[in-house]
């Protein structure tokens, strides 16, 4: 491990500086006005991989944003690690809550602050730099392939087709992904489950135009009020989701599995203090770890309608909208849940309004194995670099593509992430610890070594 | 009446052209960025009144937007009509729904299209032009005072103080206001009741920052979902408002009064067709005319929270907001209802969120007399110019200042409006008929004549 530490010590300032260059590119995949920036970021990733020593580096165009492919095959008889990551980022809104501009990265108290610093540019770039390290120190023990996409934050809509068209090129033994968190910098952990996702936008339309609320109020359906009613009818008083059939396929964990899950270090007091809330809020009968790990959810991500400017306007608006996402657990499927929701939501609408449900994107829930060579290689690598054996955890988030990798490529994934839940991903002031960035670069080569050795 | 028609025929093009000049001024009182435009509009009103022949014309500054005062005293023994109107307008949002820019007036199919064309610049300007007509044709039969304010759309917050400070100057016999509607161009009507208003903004705050909905969803209160729940708990399944004490002081109409009210010409089919809705929606047990005329309401005017941009963002937002207004009927009072609402809303909040209720503005409900000289003068004037006796109606909207005039000046108001409910006031493509504008200018001098004659 000495060569790893030496190389990192020599080059860490450049690593960080290069990451910050990439963070200056506003690669927001959700908003078409950033399309050129997303492409520019793909070119940046390509250049980094070329410089690190990869072969066949290519910006693969898709009907949406491009996928960057690269590989280094040193011996066809050795195993192949396929690295997945993404270079696109969430929109930076609300802008006024950022302490510094989202695309002008700064380092503050050991944290790299910028949109995408953790999710996932910083974590993806660890792999590029770890690859560079292995190449420059002659320590690459096996083959590696890179598949870095630009649509993760909008549902990876074109990755599926691309994978199906490139099955041959993507042959490998495991998918390695760093897009998740550890419990704390001194408590390493590895996600062994991810929730799926169904993301929809709903529209409730009342009268054909905005009306004066004094003249028409009380007699015409108010789309905002109706939308609120319909939303509140999607959960009961126990915060149990009321969509008929929603829980039918949910895989129930055994008492032992739940006890195991709840043994993860967790302090409810610290959790509440960190969020400055007086109480948590969720499904009756489940702990916070269960609510975020093994139970499906129904969350409002956005709502808007009527007058939202300064002051008062007495309008009865024509329409109201909401963005709703449901996190799914094994064995729910995204398409089925989206349909159940749409049917239920439509059934809740009174005759005085019209309802439209538009699916945005989805992803399937996954559970990754803990008895595989790849998981052991990751666990041992983290134990070596953190000095502590990592705890297997269930992540609440979704990387929808993990299920697809399994289906299309027959490959299991290892979710060896280095972020923290407090990194404010998807939020203003997103950041990523310099410690975590460098710790990732240190751990990845050890994973490669372990995986190669264990595969023999 | 011949001199009236002749003068209008000669000058109508100039009248309309002057109104259009004023409509080009974006006098949006709710938004501070238009402050200079609001002042510019006050100066425009001043200039128009000076040119029409008024004395002591003054732009009276207030801590908010100014009030324009003017008068013409021809004989202290004759009665005095105090004309009230407002030159401020509603915000023009949503801009993308306007067929032509809101502050670039156009005439289309006999309609003057612009923000404020009806509410209230067009209706207020009828009085300026009718005054000009009476002055230029030597036909002013009594004294007149003008009080034209710039804060009606934001609750007239400074008019109250100004009235108290100017009681002597405002002495008169009746307040004449054109800021309401007639049933149709061939069915004249006069509003004899107006609802009051309590307008509040609410904030529901959950965690101290926007969170990733995958990592925290299901375990932390979602402010949007909680806000929706709280809003939906403010009405029951009969659309009856559930705020404790809300209906306690509501004046109940007799069976005869309700029958009288429901005799006004009204077609539910045409109403639904006009709004393109399959059904109306309101309090069980009341007709549409009752729901908008004599019953209090609880309406959502705006809602916002989380991600409302293009595409998807999996955020669990820190806060959600709504603008809510309640229309009040006799004998509800604005302050009391605002307090009842705030208490109720706070009581609905679970411990996992914090709630803030901010009152915006309010106004008291009023009923104007139908047996007064002023009402008779208005009724006869309309009968003379429309050829049909006007129907007394109850308006759903609020002109909060009417109650204040009675309290502070001891003066009753006459609500002789010439708009139509279909004029899209407060909405995109607000318009005012050229017919209605000229009919108002024609009717007002007849009112002055009738009022003077009946006062003898």
Contacts between the chains, C-beta under 8 A, distances in Angstrom:
chain1	res1	chain2	res2	distance
A	29	B	311	7.8
A	30	B	309	7.1
A	30	B	310	6.1
A	30	B	311	3.1
A	30	B	312	6.3
A	30	B	313	6.6
A	31	B	309	6.5
A	31	B	310	5.3
A	31	B	311	6.5
A	32	B	310	7.0
A	90	B	313	5.7
A	90	B	314	8.0
A	90	B	315	8.0
A	91	B	307	6.9
A	91	B	309	5.7
A	91	B	311	7.5
A	91	B	313	5.7
A	93	B	307	6.4
A	93	B	309	6.1
A	93	B	313	7.7
A	94	B	210	7.5
A	97	B	209	7.8
A	97	B	210	7.5
A	153	B	312	7.8
A	153	B	313	7.8
A	154	B	311	5.6
A	154	B	312	6.3
A	155	B	312	7.0
A	181	B	215	7.5
A	195	B	214	6.4
A	197	B	214	7.5
A	197	B	314	7.5
A	199	B	312	4.9
A	199	B	314	7.2
A	201	B	312	7.9
A	206	B	277	6.6
A	207	B	275	4.0
A	207	B	276	6.9
A	207	B	277	5.7
A	208	B	275	5.8
A	208	B	276	3.9
A	208	B	277	7.8
A	209	B	97	7.7
A	209	B	275	7.7
A	209	B	424	6.6
A	209	B	427	5.4
A	209	B	428	7.0
A	209	B	429	7.8
A	210	B	94	7.4
A	210	B	97	7.4
A	210	B	426	6.9
A	210	B	427	4.1
A	210	B	428	6.5
A	211	B	275	7.6
A	211	B	426	7.5
A	211	B	427	6.5
A	212	B	397	6.3
A	212	B	425	5.5
A	212	B	426	4.5
A	212	B	427	7.2
A	213	B	297	7.7
A	213	B	299	4.6
A	213	B	301	5.9
A	213	B	325	6.0
A	213	B	327	7.5
A	213	B	426	7.7
A	214	B	195	6.4
A	214	B	197	7.5
A	214	B	327	5.9
A	214	B	395	7.6
A	214	B	396	4.9
A	214	B	397	3.2
A	214	B	398	5.5
A	215	B	181	7.6
A	215	B	292	6.7
A	215	B	395	7.5
A	215	B	396	4.9
A	215	B	397	5.5
A	215	B	421	5.6
A	215	B	425	7.9
A	216	B	275	7.8
A	216	B	292	6.6
A	216	B	396	7.2
A	217	B	292	7.0
A	217	B	297	4.4
A	217	B	299	4.3
A	217	B	325	7.7
A	217	B	327	5.8
A	217	B	396	6.5
A	218	B	282	5.2
A	218	B	283	6.7
A	218	B	291	4.2
A	218	B	292	5.6
A	218	B	295	5.9
A	218	B	296	7.8
A	218	B	297	3.7
A	218	B	299	7.3
A	218	B	327	6.9
A	218	B	396	7.2
A	219	B	280	5.5
A	219	B	281	7.3
A	219	B	282	4.7
A	219	B	288	4.5
A	219	B	291	4.2
A	219	B	292	4.9
A	220	B	275	6.3
A	220	B	277	6.7
A	220	B	280	6.2
A	220	B	281	6.2
A	220	B	282	7.7
A	221	B	277	7.0
A	221	B	279	7.7
A	221	B	280	7.7
A	221	B	281	3.6
A	222	B	281	7.8
A	222	B	299	5.6
A	222	B	300	5.3
A	224	B	231	7.9
A	224	B	300	3.7
A	224	B	301	7.9
A	224	B	302	7.4
A	224	B	303	4.9
A	224	B	322	7.5
A	225	B	231	6.5
A	225	B	232	7.5
A	225	B	235	7.4
A	225	B	299	7.4
A	225	B	300	4.9
A	226	B	281	7.9
A	227	B	228	7.4
A	227	B	303	7.9
A	228	B	227	7.4
A	228	B	228	3.9
A	228	B	229	7.7
A	228	B	231	4.3
A	228	B	232	4.9
A	228	B	300	7.3
A	228	B	303	7.5
A	229	B	228	7.7
A	229	B	231	7.9
A	229	B	232	4.3
A	231	B	224	7.9
A	231	B	225	6.5
A	231	B	228	4.3
A	231	B	229	7.9
A	231	B	232	7.9
A	232	B	225	7.5
A	232	B	228	5.0
A	232	B	229	4.3
A	232	B	231	7.9
A	232	B	232	4.3
A	232	B	233	7.9
A	233	B	232	7.8
A	235	B	225	7.4
A	275	B	207	4.0
A	275	B	208	5.8
A	275	B	209	7.7
A	275	B	211	7.5
A	275	B	216	7.8
A	275	B	220	6.4
A	276	B	207	6.9
A	276	B	208	3.9
A	277	B	206	6.6
A	277	B	207	5.7
A	277	B	208	7.8
A	277	B	220	6.7
A	277	B	221	7.0
A	277	B	352	5.9
A	277	B	353	7.9
A	278	B	351	5.0
A	278	B	352	6.7
A	278	B	354	8.0
A	279	B	221	7.7
A	279	B	350	7.3
A	279	B	351	4.4
A	279	B	352	4.4
A	280	B	219	5.5
A	280	B	220	6.2
A	280	B	221	7.7
A	280	B	352	6.6
A	281	B	219	7.3
A	281	B	220	6.2
A	281	B	221	3.6
A	281	B	222	7.8
A	281	B	226	7.9
A	281	B	350	6.5
A	281	B	352	3.8
A	281	B	353	7.9
A	282	B	218	5.2
A	282	B	219	4.7
A	282	B	220	7.7
A	283	B	218	6.7
A	288	B	219	4.5
A	291	B	218	4.2
A	291	B	219	4.2
A	292	B	215	6.6
A	292	B	216	6.6
A	292	B	217	7.1
A	292	B	218	5.6
A	292	B	219	4.8
A	295	B	218	5.9
A	296	B	218	7.8
A	297	B	213	7.7
A	297	B	217	4.4
A	297	B	218	3.7
A	299	B	213	4.6
A	299	B	217	4.3
A	299	B	218	7.3
A	299	B	222	5.6
A	299	B	225	7.3
A	299	B	314	8.0
A	299	B	316	5.9
A	300	B	222	5.3
A	300	B	224	3.7
A	300	B	225	4.9
A	300	B	228	7.3
A	300	B	305	7.7
A	300	B	306	6.5
A	301	B	213	5.9
A	301	B	224	7.9
A	301	B	306	5.2
A	301	B	307	5.6
A	301	B	312	7.3
A	301	B	313	6.1
A	301	B	314	6.1
A	301	B	315	5.4
A	301	B	316	7.4
A	301	B	317	7.6
A	302	B	224	7.4
A	302	B	305	6.9
A	302	B	306	3.6
A	302	B	307	4.2
A	302	B	308	4.8
A	302	B	313	7.2
A	302	B	315	7.5
A	302	B	317	7.5
A	303	B	224	4.9
A	303	B	227	7.9
A	303	B	228	7.5
A	303	B	303	5.6
A	303	B	304	6.6
A	303	B	305	5.3
A	303	B	306	6.3
A	303	B	308	7.5
A	303	B	320	6.7
A	304	B	303	6.6
A	304	B	304	4.9
A	304	B	305	7.9
A	304	B	308	4.3
A	305	B	300	7.7
A	305	B	302	6.9
A	305	B	303	5.3
A	305	B	304	7.8
A	306	B	300	6.5
A	306	B	301	5.2
A	306	B	302	3.6
A	306	B	303	6.3
A	306	B	323	6.9
A	307	B	91	6.9
A	307	B	93	6.5
A	307	B	301	5.6
A	307	B	302	4.2
A	307	B	323	6.3
A	308	B	302	4.8
A	308	B	303	7.5
A	308	B	304	4.2
A	308	B	321	7.6
A	308	B	323	7.7
A	309	B	30	7.1
A	309	B	31	6.5
A	309	B	91	5.8
A	309	B	93	6.2
A	310	B	30	6.1
A	310	B	31	5.3
A	310	B	32	7.0
A	311	B	29	7.8
A	311	B	30	3.2
A	311	B	31	6.5
A	311	B	91	7.6
A	311	B	154	5.7
A	311	B	360	7.1
A	312	B	30	6.4
A	312	B	153	7.9
A	312	B	154	6.3
A	312	B	155	7.1
A	312	B	199	4.9
A	312	B	201	7.9
A	312	B	301	7.3
A	312	B	323	6.5
A	312	B	325	7.4
A	312	B	360	4.4
A	312	B	361	6.4
A	313	B	30	6.6
A	313	B	90	5.8
A	313	B	91	5.7
A	313	B	93	7.7
A	313	B	153	7.8
A	313	B	301	6.1
A	313	B	302	7.2
A	313	B	323	7.5
A	313	B	426	6.7
A	314	B	90	8.0
A	314	B	197	7.5
A	314	B	199	7.2
A	314	B	301	6.1
A	314	B	325	5.7
A	314	B	397	7.9
A	314	B	398	7.9
A	314	B	426	6.2
A	315	B	90	8.0
A	315	B	301	5.4
A	315	B	302	7.5
A	315	B	426	5.3
A	315	B	427	7.2
A	316	B	299	5.9
A	316	B	301	7.4
A	317	B	301	7.6
A	317	B	302	7.5
A	320	B	303	6.7
A	321	B	308	7.6
A	322	B	224	7.5
A	323	B	306	6.9
A	323	B	307	6.3
A	323	B	308	7.7
A	323	B	312	6.6
A	323	B	313	7.5
A	325	B	213	6.0
A	325	B	217	7.7
A	325	B	312	7.4
A	325	B	314	5.7
A	327	B	213	7.5
A	327	B	214	5.9
A	327	B	217	5.8
A	327	B	218	6.9
A	350	B	279	7.3
A	350	B	281	6.5
A	351	B	278	5.0
A	351	B	279	4.4
A	352	B	277	5.9
A	352	B	278	6.7
A	352	B	279	4.4
A	352	B	280	6.6
A	352	B	281	3.8
A	353	B	277	7.9
A	353	B	281	7.9
A	360	B	311	7.1
A	360	B	312	4.4
A	361	B	312	6.3
A	395	B	214	7.5
A	395	B	215	7.4
A	396	B	214	4.9
A	396	B	215	4.9
A	396	B	216	7.1
A	396	B	217	6.5
A	396	B	218	7.1
A	396	B	219	8.0
A	397	B	212	6.3
A	397	B	214	3.2
A	397	B	215	5.5
A	397	B	314	7.9
A	398	B	214	5.5
A	398	B	314	7.9
A	421	B	215	5.6
A	424	B	209	6.5
A	424	B	210	8.0
A	425	B	212	5.5
A	425	B	215	7.9
A	426	B	210	6.9
A	426	B	211	7.6
A	426	B	212	4.5
A	426	B	213	7.7
A	426	B	313	6.6
A	426	B	314	6.2
A	426	B	315	5.3
A	427	B	209	5.5
A	427	B	210	4.1
A	427	B	211	6.5
A	427	B	212	7.2
A	427	B	315	7.1
A	428	B	209	7.1
A	428	B	210	6.5
A	429	B	209	7.9
